[in-house]
Amino acid sequence: MAYSAIKVIKEALTGHRGWKPLWRRPEPKSEYDIIVIGGGGHGLATAYYLASEYKNKKIAVLEKGWLGGGNIGRNTTIFRSNYLLHENEMFYEMSLKLWEQFEQDLNYNAMISQRGVINLFHSDAQRDAYVRRGNSMLINGADAILLNEAKLREKCPFLNYDNARFPIQGGLWQPRGGTIRHDAVAWGYARAADRLGVDIIENCEVTGFDIQNAKCNAVRTSRGTIKAKKFGVAVAGSSSAVMENAGLRLPIESHVLQAFVSEGLKPIIPGVITFGAGHFYISQSDKGGLVFGGDIDGYNSYAQRGNMAVVEDVCEGGMALMPMIGKARLLRMWGGVMDMSMDGSPIIDRTPIKGIYFNGGWCYGGFKATPASGKCFAHLLATDEHHPNASAYLLNRFEKGYMIDEKGMGAQPNLH
Ligand SMILES: Cc1cc2nc3c(=O)[nH]c(=O)nc-3n(C[C@H](O)[C@H](O)[C@H](O)COP(=O)(O)OP(=O)(O)OC[C@H]3O[C@@H](n4cnc5c(N)ncnc54)[C@H](O)[C@@H]3O)c2cc1C
């Protein structure tokens, strides 16, 4: 079923009885060529690119819950490619370009809105750091514009310029950044992968790996043992727990990140704005809700809910930046479990066990990485070669000392 304006009009006139489920609900087969573990954004994108670019393979995605129940349906929907280090900037810019053609490629409306991302700066030193980052973005083919205070005031007159503890001096603006409806991304990839023959199997938890002579031959699941030649693990916040079943310890910690949505308000926030003197960021959804968040909760957890101390911290950040937010009523909030790597950059690599490949360490920036991650992981799974844009995301970089420490914060997930 392809979507088109004609189809929408026809369904509107005939009681919407012709829409079909977006993906099948197949029973698991006993064997596949490649099994992707985890039906979040990264797992589904991987399956889609495997099926579309490396044809004639039998592929399954095994998801322990329902599609969209993990971080792909819990994030604050921001995409951008405003990184400093070349290894990251080229990867995230690749992702941004894939987002720009996502809806056409997949014939699926994900409400992509390139309304721009502004990182505020509050001191001369921070401005200089942002100039450097902006130049790095330009060198890597991305877009970046430095806004002085006057220009920023035109765009965001509601910010606290005059009485703030950290006066706002300007911002680094990436006009091509923005927001995308997150669960539409999961549904779009699921539908496209299913149409190419991928079996998407929900309620199928991987509980163990059958490994002999350092080679994996099958996974044990809540729906039986399933064989495959290769297994791609893309389980985000559950990375350490799943890989422990294969006897592997990862340089990753799991932490909760919370998100907040206010009641619907008239349009006020022009794009995505991030506070440069604290951890707070905000955008406004198409329905009018202010969507915002801040720091991770500072302790390890697999609970998909957060604590009050971070709620207070996030609200303090909001009040410092734009005091008018104090009048908005909070409608809902939730948490997701983040796979925090020790240098803040991801891993897309083989593991010491033949047949098991790993994708994770996305910290809280993995949503925007979804298309590039899927494409690069599919490339690795299909060819056993690293994709050129992800060749630095190696598992052994921590023991070798080749960290991709974007923020220069070292092994401190709470500072990434
Ligand atoms: C509150 C919040 C805000 C965020 N905001 C942003 C943002 O604005 N921009 C951005 O770029 N990123 C953001 N992120 C980060 C981003 O959402 C994640 O990095 C990204 O979604 C992780 O990849 P995923 O979609 O594959 O994860 P998930 O959707 O979590 O997918 C992993 C899947 O694996 C499944 N799984 C786990 N264990 C097993 C098992 N044993 N067997 C089978 N399946 C299993 C899970 O059920 C889950 O569905 C945010 C995250 C949160 C929580």
The ligand as an SDF file (V2000), in Angstrom:
LIG
                    3D

 53 58  0  0  0  0  0  0  0  0999 V2000
   14.0290   11.4660   27.0800 C   0  0  0  0  0  0  0  0  0  0  0  0
   14.9210   11.2450   25.9100 C   0  0  0  0  0  0  0  0  0  0  0  0
   15.1750   12.2900   25.0320 C   0  0  0  0  0  0  0  0  0  0  0  0
   16.0230   12.0980   23.9400 C   0  0  0  0  0  0  0  0  0  0  0  0
   16.1540   13.1080   23.0280 N   0  0  0  0  0  0  0  0  0  0  0  0
   16.8880   12.9200   21.9160 C   0  0  0  0  0  0  0  0  0  0  0  0
   16.9160   13.9330   20.9190 C   0  0  0  0  0  0  0  0  0  0  0  0
   16.2300   14.9480   21.0190 O   0  0  0  0  0  0  0  0  0  0  0  0
   17.7070   13.7270   19.8300 N   0  0  0  0  0  0  0  0  0  0  0  0
   18.4690   12.6030   19.6880 C   0  0  0  0  0  0  0  0  0  0  0  0
   19.2000   12.5030   18.7110 O   0  0  0  0  0  0  0  0  0  0  0  0
   18.4020   11.5920   20.5990 N   0  0  0  0  0  0  0  0  0  0  0  0
   17.6170   11.7180   21.6990 C   0  0  0  0  0  0  0  0  0  0  0  0
   17.5190   10.7040   22.6150 N   0  0  0  0  0  0  0  0  0  0  0  0
   18.3000    9.4780   22.4200 C   0  0  0  0  0  0  0  0  0  0  0  0
   17.6770    8.4990   21.4480 C   0  0  0  0  0  0  0  0  0  0  0  0
   16.3050    8.3570   21.6920 O   0  0  0  0  0  0  0  0  0  0  0  0
   18.3830    7.1560   21.5630 C   0  0  0  0  0  0  0  0  0  0  0  0
   19.7870    7.3180   21.5110 O   0  0  0  0  0  0  0  0  0  0  0  0
   18.0040    6.1940   20.4250 C   0  0  0  0  0  0  0  0  0  0  0  0
   16.5960    6.1840   20.2420 O   0  0  0  0  0  0  0  0  0  0  0  0
   18.5180    4.7870   20.7590 C   0  0  0  0  0  0  0  0  0  0  0  0
   18.3820    3.8950   19.6950 O   0  0  0  0  0  0  0  0  0  0  0  0
   17.0470    3.0210   19.3950 P   0  0  0  0  0  0  0  0  0  0  0  0
   16.0230    3.8960   18.7910 O   0  0  0  0  0  0  0  0  0  0  0  0
   17.4470    1.8660   18.5990 O   0  0  0  0  0  0  0  0  0  0  0  0
   16.6430    2.5950   20.8760 O   0  0  0  0  0  0  0  0  0  0  0  0
   15.3440    1.8450   21.4110 P   0  0  0  0  0  0  0  0  0  0  0  0
   14.0910    2.3810   20.8010 O   0  0  0  0  0  0  0  0  0  0  0  0
   15.4260    1.8720   22.9090 O   0  0  0  0  0  0  0  0  0  0  0  0
   15.5440    0.3790   20.8360 O   0  0  0  0  0  0  0  0  0  0  0  0
   16.1600   -0.6920   21.5040 C   0  0  0  0  0  0  0  0  0  0  0  0
   15.1720   -1.8250   21.5080 C   0  0  0  0  0  0  0  0  0  0  0  0
   15.8000   -3.0160   21.9520 O   0  0  0  0  0  0  0  0  0  0  0  0
   14.8320   -3.7740   22.6130 C   0  0  0  0  0  0  0  0  0  0  0  0
   15.4740   -4.7940   23.4400 N   0  0  0  0  0  0  0  0  0  0  0  0
   16.1470   -4.6110   24.5930 C   0  0  0  0  0  0  0  0  0  0  0  0
   16.5570   -5.7920   25.0690 N   0  0  0  0  0  0  0  0  0  0  0  0
   16.1570   -6.7430   24.1870 C   0  0  0  0  0  0  0  0  0  0  0  0
   16.2740   -8.1600   24.1360 C   0  0  0  0  0  0  0  0  0  0  0  0
   16.8940   -8.8380   25.0940 N   0  0  0  0  0  0  0  0  0  0  0  0
   15.7190   -8.8220   23.0900 N   0  0  0  0  0  0  0  0  0  0  0  0
   15.0580   -8.1360   22.1020 C   0  0  0  0  0  0  0  0  0  0  0  0
   14.9060   -6.8040   22.1100 N   0  0  0  0  0  0  0  0  0  0  0  0
   15.4540   -6.1110   23.1450 C   0  0  0  0  0  0  0  0  0  0  0  0
   14.0530   -2.7330   23.4230 C   0  0  0  0  0  0  0  0  0  0  0  0
   12.7840   -3.2260   23.8210 O   0  0  0  0  0  0  0  0  0  0  0  0
   13.9940   -1.5700   22.4530 C   0  0  0  0  0  0  0  0  0  0  0  0
   12.7820   -1.5490   21.7120 O   0  0  0  0  0  0  0  0  0  0  0  0
   16.6610   10.8490   23.7220 C   0  0  0  0  0  0  0  0  0  0  0  0
   16.3960    9.7950   24.5950 C   0  0  0  0  0  0  0  0  0  0  0  0
   15.5170    9.9790   25.6630 C   0  0  0  0  0  0  0  0  0  0  0  0
   15.2010    8.8330   26.5790 C   0  0  0  0  0  0  0  0  0  0  0  0
  1  2  1  0
  2  3  1  0
  2 52  2  0
  3  4  2  0
  4  5  1  0
  4 50  1  0
  5  6  2  0
  6  7  1  0
  6 13  1  0
  7  8  2  0
  7  9  1  0
  9 10  1  0
 10 11  2  0
 10 12  1  0
 12 13  2  0
 13 14  1  0
 14 15  1  0
 14 50  1  0
 15 16  1  0
 16 17  1  0
 16 18  1  0
 18 19  1  0
 18 20  1  0
 20 21  1  0
 20 22  1  0
 22 23  1  0
 23 24  1  0
 24 25  2  0
 24 26  1  0
 24 27  1  0
 27 28  1  0
 28 29  2  0
 28 30  1  0
 28 31  1  0
 31 32  1  0
 32 33  1  0
 33 34  1  0
 33 48  1  0
 34 35  1  0
 35 36  1  0
 35 46  1  0
 36 37  1  0
 36 45  1  0
 37 38  2  0
 38 39  1  0
 39 40  1  0
 39 45  2  0
 40 41  1  0
 40 42  2  0
 42 43  1  0
 43 44  2  0
 44 45  1  0
 46 47  1  0
 46 48  1  0
 48 49  1  0
 50 51  2  0
 51 52  1  0
 52 53  1  0
M  END
$$$$
